[in-house]
Amino acid sequence: MTAAASTTTTKDSYNYTFVTKRDDRKSIELLQTKTSSDDDNDAIVLKIVKGSLTANNKFYNAFGDRTPLNFFKCYPIDSERSSLVNGNGNGNGNDETTTTDLEKEYAHPVVWGIAEVQESRLDDVTVGTRYLAQLPIGNSVSFRGARVDRENNDALVVERSGVLSAYNHFQRWNHSSDNHKINEDLALACFPGIITGFGLNFNLRHNDYYGADVVVLTAASSKVSLALAIYLRHNNNSSNNSSNTSSNNNSNNNNNSSIINSISSNNSRVVHHQHLQWDQHPLLFFQISIMLWVA
């Protein structure tokens, strides 16, 4: 599903984000980080517009402190300026968690999201530019050092140590088209699995779906499976000479917005075309697996 994040900075000069306990990752707490005059030296400030939650987020959480992924290093907690918002909602930082405990016991879970430039000291980055990136769940993020990669579609490269280099590249997002909101939701639901989904779709089309009329998807990666289902649906709409199943709970509605709605409401349900008799058509069961080496 996609969820809009708060888009304004609160008047008490705090940035609010959600954190999880390192030893209990089902636990979520609200963290407040006080703004400082040092923030004026940041190269760029990004307002978090929206983010997505899929089954992949369980993976990001589980491997948050494992090399080489190190998802929890993407947005370290500034313990000197941060405190948990206590149960009374006072937000005065007078809870039992000390600043030393915070950085050891808590971490920022990451989600794929859309962020918009709110302030920029980079000559080639203007306010209002949007990027697709892994982000925390909260108001905003800022970076002391950043640059534009002209050879990579003007991606924003932020300076962070200990983070896999791929996650330091923020992909520039074009939101000028009329259907950019639908495209944003598609990207958040499927990225980065949409790249693998494209390759798998090409393989299936190249091999004429191995003679099958129906493609049944099961996957270790929800993003890859959803991306491939969208490509297969697009193929079906374009040529009308193949049939497929997807996570869409309304097979008569053939636009991308209906796919997003079905993802949000029922990500696990698999349905088939209402006029298709399963026992009269060859099936292709497509298992998408992931192999991960952990040192």
N, C-alpha and C positions, 0 to 999 in steps of 0.2 A: 504494500500500500504506500501511498505517498502522503506526507504530512507537512503542512506549511509550518515554518518556524516563525517565531516572533521577529518582526522586522524593524523594531525601534529600540533605541538605547534608553534605558530607564533613567529618570531624573536624578536618582540617588547615585549615579555614576558607577554602577555595577554592571558587569557583563554576566549573564546567567547561562549556565550550561548544565547538562546532566552528566553525572559520573557514575561509574559502577565500582563495587568493591572487588579488589583483585582476588580475594579468597571466597567470594560469594557473588558470582557474576549475574545472578538473578536479581540482585539488589540494585536499586537505582536511587540516587540522591541528587538533590538540586544543589549546585555549587554557585557561589557568587564570587566574582573576582573584581576587586576594586580597580578602577582606572587610575592611571598615573601620568604625571607629566612626561615620563619617559616614553609613553606611547606616541608622543609627538614626533619621535625619531623613527617610527615605523615607516617602511617604504610604501606599505599598502594596507588598507583596512577593508575587509569584505563583510558585507551584510549577508547572513544566511537566509535565503529566500524559502527554500523547501528542501526536504530530504526524504529518503525512501527507506522502508524497512521490508526486507525479504528474508527468506530462510538463510541466505548467505551471511546475514549479520550475526548469526550464531557462530559461524565459522570465524568471522573477524574477532569476535569476543574470545573464543576459545584459544586462538593463536595470537592474542594481543601482546604477550610478552615472550613469544618464541621467535628465535632467529630462523630465517632472515626477514620475516614479515614485519614483526615488531609494530603492530598496529597501535599499541598504547604509547609509542614514542612519537606518534604524529602530533599530538597536542598535549604535551606535558603540563601538569598542574603547577602553577606558580604559587607555592605554598605560603610565601610571605605575604601575598596580597589576597589570598583566597580563604574562604571558610564555607562550611556547609550551612545551608539555610535550615535552622532548627525547626522542630515540630510545631512551635508556636508561630512560625512564620515571621519572627522578628527580624531575621537577617542581620543580627548584630555581631555575628561571629563568636558569641559567647557560649557555644556548645562545648561538649566534652572533647571534641576532636582537636588536637593540637596541630599546628602547621606542619610539624615534622611528620606526624602520623598521616596527614593528607597525601603527601606525595608517595608514601610507602604503601598506603592501604587503598588508594583510589586511583582510577584512571578514566580517561575519556573514551567511551566507545565511539567508533567511527561509522558513518553512513555515507552512501553516495548522495550528493546533494548539489544544488545550484546556489552559487554565491554571486553577489553583485558588488562591484567596486563602489565603496562609499567615500573613501579618501584615497588619493594616489599622489605619491611624490616621484613617480616614474614618468618620464616625459612621453613615453609611447603607450601609456595605459590611461584611459579616460574614465571618469566617474560614470557609472551606469553599465560598464562592460560586465558581462556575465561569464562565469566559468563553471564547468562540470568537474567535481573533485570529491575526494573523500574528506568529510567535514565532521566536526563534533555536532552534537544536538544542542543548539543554543542560539544566542543572538548574533554573534559575530566572531570573526577571527582576524588577527593582524600578524604581519611578518616584518621583521626588522630588515631582512634582505630578500630581494626578489629581482628577477629580470625576465625579459620577453625572449622567447626562442623563435626567431624569425623563420627558421628552417622547419619548424614543427607547427605550422598553422597559427603562429603567434601565441603559442601556449605560454602560460605564466609559470616560470620555474621558481619555486620558493626555496630558500636556504634553510635546511634542517639537517642535523646530524643524526645518524643512527636509523634513518628512515630509508626504506627501499626507494631507489631513485625514481621508479615509475610513479610513486605516490607523491613525489614532489612536483610533478607536472600537472598543472591545472589546465584542462582543455577549454579553449575559448568557445563560447556558445553563442550562436546567432539566434537572437530572439526577436528578429524583426518581422518574421512571417506571421500570417494570420493564425496559423495553427501551432504556434510555438509552444503553447501550454500543453497540448497533446503530445508534441514531440519531446518536451521536457519530461513528462511523465513516462513516456516510453523509454527514454534514455535512463531514467532513474531506476525503472523496473528491470532493465536488461543489461545495462552497462556494468562491467566490461564484457559480459557474456555475449553481447550482441555481435562482437567480432568473431568469436568462435561459432556462434549460431549462423552467421553469414557463410563461413567456410563449410559447415556441415550441410547447409541448404544447397550450396553449390555442388557438393559431392552427390547429394541425393538427386538433384536435377540432372547432373551429368550422367548418372547411371540409371536414369528413367525410373527412379524410385525402386529399383531392383524388381520391377514388375508388380509392385504392390498398388492397391487402390486406397489403402488406409495406412497412415503412419501413426503408431502409438508411441508416445514419448514417456520414458521414465528417466530420471536424471538425479545425479548427486548434486548438480548445480541448478538451482531454481532459475537463475538468470539465463543460463545457456538454454535451458528447456523452453522458457518463455520466449526468448529471442527466436529460437528455431520455429516455434509454433506460429509466431507472427509472420515470419518469412514464408512458411508453408501456407498460411492463410492468404497471404498476398499472391503466391503462385496460383492458388485455387481461384482467387478472384480474377486474376489476369487471363488465365487460359481455360479455366473451367473444365480441364481434362484430368484432374486428380482430386482426390478427397483426402482429408486429414482430420485428426482430432487435435484439440488444444485445450487450454485452461479456460476457454470461453464458455460461459453458461448461457449464451444466446447465439446459437450457430447461424441464425438467420440475419444477424446484425453484423455486417462485414466492414465496419470501419474501426480505426485504431482506438477511438474513444471508448467503444464498447468493450474492446479487449482490456483496456485499462480498468474499466469499471468491474469487469469480471475478475480481474486479478485482485482488486481490492476486496471484493466481497467473498470470493471463494477460490483461493489459490490452489486448492488440492483436488478440486472436482474435475474429472475427465468425462467429457461427453462426446457423442458422435453425431454425425449428420442424421437428422430425423428420418430421412428417406433411405438410409443405407442399411442393408441387411448384412450383419457381420458374417454370417455363415455362408454368404454367397460371394464374398470378395476376398482376395488374398491380402493378408495383413503383413506389415513390416513393423516389428517391435524394435525400437531404437533406444538402446541403453547408453546414456551419456555418463561416463565415469571420470573420476578425477584421481590422479596419482600424485601424491605429495611426499617429498622426501624431507624429513625433519632430522637435523643433525643432533 
